[in-house]
Amino acid sequence: MTLQDLQEQLRAHIRSRMGRGELNGVGLARAADFPQGHLSNFLNGRRGLSLESMDRLLDTLGIGILDLLETREIEQHVELPFAPEQILETRSFNKSFLRRLRPSDAEDRRDWLRFVVIRLELKSVPLIAYRTTRVTLLIDRHYSSLDPYRRFQPNVYVISFEGRCSMGYVTVRDDYLLLRTRDAQQEVEMVRIERGRNYSDYIVGRVCHVGLEV
C-alpha cells in the first residue's frame, strides 16, 4: 500500500466519522492545529499531506496506521504468529505510551510488527486473580530477552507452543523452557526446546499492558 492509498483511507475514515456526527471539520482542524482550508483541501482530494502532517492528524484522531487497514491488508504486509481467522479486531493505544517501551536486543525482530493485542481465556492466564473469564494482553514482540525490563521484577511473557498461547514467568533450564506463576503450589509448565530452535523462538513477546474483560 502506498502513501497515497493510506491518505485516501484516512479521508474515508474522517468522512465516516463526520457522517456519524463524531467529528466536524472546524473542530478537527483546530485540534490538529491545521488551517481550515488546508484540511478541507485534503478531504476533498485537492492536496496531500506531508508525513509529519499525517502523523499529527492521526495522533489527533487517536488512531494509528493499522486502524486504516483492513485485516486482510495487515496480513499481507506483516508476519503474525496467529492464523488469519484468529484476528478479531484492532485496538488503539496512546502513542507516547508505546514510544516509552524499550525493546530488547536478544533477537533481531525489527522487520516484525512490534505490538499485537491477544485475547486469552482465564485458564491460560494463571497470574490474573480477578474474577473475569478473559483478558486482553498488549504484547511487545520486540522484547524476547530474559533480562528484566524493570530492576528486580521478572518479566511476564506470552509463549506459543503446540498450537496455543500461554502466559507466565519464563526461565530456561537445559533443553526446557519453564513457564511458572507467582503461586509456588502451581505446577510448572515445561516446554521442550526442539533441536535447532532457540528459547526465544517460543516467546511471542513481553506483556506490557493487561486489560480485563468483566
C-alpha positions as CSV (number, residue, x, y, z in Angstrom):
1,M,0.0,0.0,0.0
2,T,1.4,3.4,-1.0
3,L,1.3,6.7,1.0
4,Q,-1.4,7.9,-1.4
5,D,-3.5,4.8,-0.6
6,L,-3.1,5.5,3.1
7,Q,-4.2,9.1,2.7
8,E,-7.3,8.0,0.8
9,Q,-8.1,5.6,3.6
10,L,-7.6,8.5,6.1
11,R,-10.0,10.7,4.1
12,A,-12.6,7.9,4.2
13,H,-12.1,7.4,7.9
14,I,-12.6,11.1,8.7
15,R,-15.6,11.4,6.4
16,S,-17.2,8.3,8.0
17,R,-16.8,9.8,11.5
18,M,-18.1,13.1,10.3
19,G,-21.1,11.3,8.9
20,R,-21.8,9.8,12.3
21,G,-21.5,13.2,13.9
22,E,-18.4,12.3,15.8
23,L,-16.3,15.0,14.1
24,N,-16.6,18.3,12.4
25,G,-14.1,20.0,10.1
26,V,-13.7,23.1,12.2
27,G,-13.0,21.2,15.5
28,L,-10.7,18.7,13.9
29,A,-8.6,21.5,12.2
30,R,-8.4,23.4,15.4
31,A,-7.4,20.3,17.4
32,A,-4.7,19.3,14.9
33,D,-3.5,22.9,14.5
34,F,-4.3,22.9,10.8
35,P,-5.6,25.8,8.8
36,Q,-9.3,25.1,8.0
37,G,-8.6,25.4,4.3
38,H,-5.7,23.0,4.5
39,L,-7.9,20.3,6.0
40,S,-10.7,21.0,3.6
41,N,-8.4,20.7,0.6
42,F,-7.1,17.4,1.9
43,L,-10.6,15.9,2.5
44,N,-11.7,17.0,-1.0
45,G,-8.6,15.4,-2.6
46,R,-7.1,18.6,-3.8
47,R,-3.9,18.2,-1.9
48,G,-2.0,15.5,0.1
49,L,-0.3,15.6,3.5
50,S,3.3,15.5,4.4
51,L,4.4,12.6,6.7
52,E,4.6,15.0,9.6
53,S,1.2,16.4,9.0
54,M,-0.4,13.0,8.6
55,D,1.2,11.8,11.8
56,R,-0.2,14.8,13.6
57,L,-3.6,14.2,12.2
58,L,-3.5,10.5,13.2
59,D,-2.5,11.5,16.7
60,T,-5.3,14.0,17.0
61,L,-7.8,11.3,15.8
62,G,-6.4,8.9,18.3
63,I,-5.7,6.2,15.7
64,G,-2.7,4.6,14.1
65,I,-1.8,3.4,10.6
66,L,-3.1,-0.1,11.3
67,D,-6.6,1.3,12.0
68,L,-6.7,2.5,8.4
69,L,-6.1,-1.0,7.1
70,E,-8.4,-3.9,6.6
71,T,-7.4,-7.1,8.4
72,R,-6.6,-8.8,5.1
73,E,-4.2,-5.9,4.2
74,I,-2.5,-6.3,7.6
75,E,-2.0,-10.0,6.9
76,Q,-0.4,-9.3,3.6
77,H,2.3,-6.9,5.0
78,V,3.2,-8.2,8.4
79,E,4.3,-11.6,9.9
80,L,1.9,-12.6,12.7
81,P,2.2,-15.6,15.0
82,F,-1.6,-16.2,14.5
83,A,-3.8,-17.6,11.8
84,P,-5.9,-15.0,9.9
85,E,-9.1,-16.3,11.4
86,Q,-7.8,-15.6,14.9
87,I,-7.6,-11.9,14.2
88,L,-10.7,-10.4,15.8
89,E,-10.2,-6.7,15.8
90,T,-7.6,-3.9,16.2
91,R,-7.0,-1.7,19.3
92,S,-5.5,1.8,19.7
93,F,-3.0,2.8,22.4
94,N,-1.6,6.1,23.3
95,K,1.4,6.8,21.0
96,S,3.5,8.3,23.8
97,F,3.0,5.1,25.9
98,L,4.2,2.9,23.1
99,R,7.2,5.0,22.4
100,R,8.3,4.8,26.0
101,L,8.5,1.0,25.8
102,R,12.1,-0.3,25.4
103,P,12.8,-3.2,23.0
104,S,15.4,-5.8,23.8
105,D,18.3,-6.8,21.5
106,A,18.3,-10.5,22.2
107,E,17.0,-11.1,18.7
108,D,16.6,-9.0,15.6
109,R,12.9,-8.6,15.1
110,R,13.0,-5.1,13.6
111,D,11.1,-6.3,10.5
112,W,8.3,-7.7,12.7
113,L,5.1,-5.9,13.5
114,R,6.1,-4.8,17.0
115,F,2.8,-4.7,19.0
116,V,-0.1,-7.1,19.0
117,V,-3.1,-7.5,21.3
118,I,-4.2,-11.0,22.0
119,R,-7.2,-12.3,24.0
120,L,-6.7,-15.3,26.3
121,E,-9.1,-17.3,28.4
122,L,-8.5,-17.0,32.1
123,K,-7.4,-20.6,32.4
124,S,-4.4,-19.6,30.2
125,V,-3.6,-16.7,32.4
126,P,-3.0,-18.0,35.9
127,L,-1.3,-14.8,37.0
128,I,-4.6,-12.9,36.9
129,A,-6.5,-13.2,40.2
130,Y,-9.6,-11.2,39.2
131,R,-13.0,-12.6,38.6
132,T,-13.1,-12.5,34.9
133,T,-13.3,-15.0,32.1
134,R,-11.0,-13.4,29.6
135,V,-8.2,-10.8,29.4
136,T,-6.6,-8.9,26.5
137,L,-2.8,-8.5,26.6
138,L,-0.7,-5.9,24.8
139,I,2.4,-7.8,23.7
140,D,5.8,-6.2,22.7
141,R,7.2,-8.7,20.2
142,H,10.5,-6.8,20.1
143,Y,11.2,-7.9,23.6
144,S,12.3,-11.6,23.8
145,S,15.2,-11.3,26.2
146,L,15.0,-12.9,29.6
147,D,16.7,-9.8,31.1
148,P,14.4,-7.9,33.5
149,Y,12.7,-4.9,31.9
150,R,12.4,-3.4,35.4
151,R,15.1,-4.0,38.0
152,F,14.3,-6.8,40.4
153,Q,10.9,-7.5,38.7
154,P,10.6,-10.6,36.5
155,N,9.1,-10.1,33.1
156,V,5.8,-11.7,32.1
157,Y,5.7,-13.3,28.6
158,V,3.3,-14.9,26.3
159,I,4.7,-18.0,24.7
160,S,3.4,-20.0,21.8
161,F,3.7,-23.8,21.7
162,E,1.7,-26.8,20.5
163,G,-0.7,-24.5,18.6
164,R,-1.7,-22.5,21.7
165,C,-0.6,-19.5,23.7
166,S,0.0,-19.2,27.5
167,M,1.3,-16.5,29.8
168,G,3.7,-16.5,32.7
169,Y,7.3,-16.0,34.0
170,V,9.9,-17.7,31.8
171,T,13.2,-19.4,32.7
172,V,15.3,-21.8,30.7
173,R,16.9,-24.9,32.1
174,D,18.9,-27.3,29.9
175,D,16.7,-28.0,26.9
176,Y,13.4,-26.9,28.5
177,L,11.6,-23.6,28.7
178,L,9.8,-23.4,32.1
179,L,6.6,-21.3,32.5
180,R,5.5,-20.6,36.0
181,T,3.3,-18.3,38.1
182,R,3.6,-16.5,41.4
183,D,1.9,-19.4,43.1
184,A,4.6,-21.7,44.4
185,Q,2.0,-24.5,44.6
186,Q,1.1,-24.1,40.9
187,E,2.6,-26.8,38.7
188,V,5.4,-25.5,36.4
189,E,4.7,-26.0,32.7
190,M,7.7,-27.4,30.8
191,V,8.1,-26.9,27.1
192,R,10.9,-28.9,25.4
193,I,13.1,-26.7,23.1
194,E,13.3,-28.5,19.8
195,R,16.6,-29.2,18.2
196,G,17.8,-26.3,16.1
197,R,15.5,-23.9,17.8
198,N,16.2,-21.2,20.5
199,Y,14.1,-20.4,23.6
200,S,13.3,-17.0,22.1
201,D,11.5,-18.8,19.2
202,Y,8.8,-19.7,21.6
203,I,8.4,-16.2,23.1
204,V,5.7,-14.2,21.4
205,G,6.8,-11.1,23.4
206,R,6.7,-9.3,26.8
207,V,3.3,-8.4,28.3
208,C,3.3,-4.7,28.7
209,H,-0.4,-4.0,29.3
210,V,-3.3,-6.1,30.7
211,G,-7.0,-5.3,30.0
212,L,-9.6,-7.2,32.0
213,E,-13.0,-8.1,30.5
214,V,-15.7,-8.1,33.1
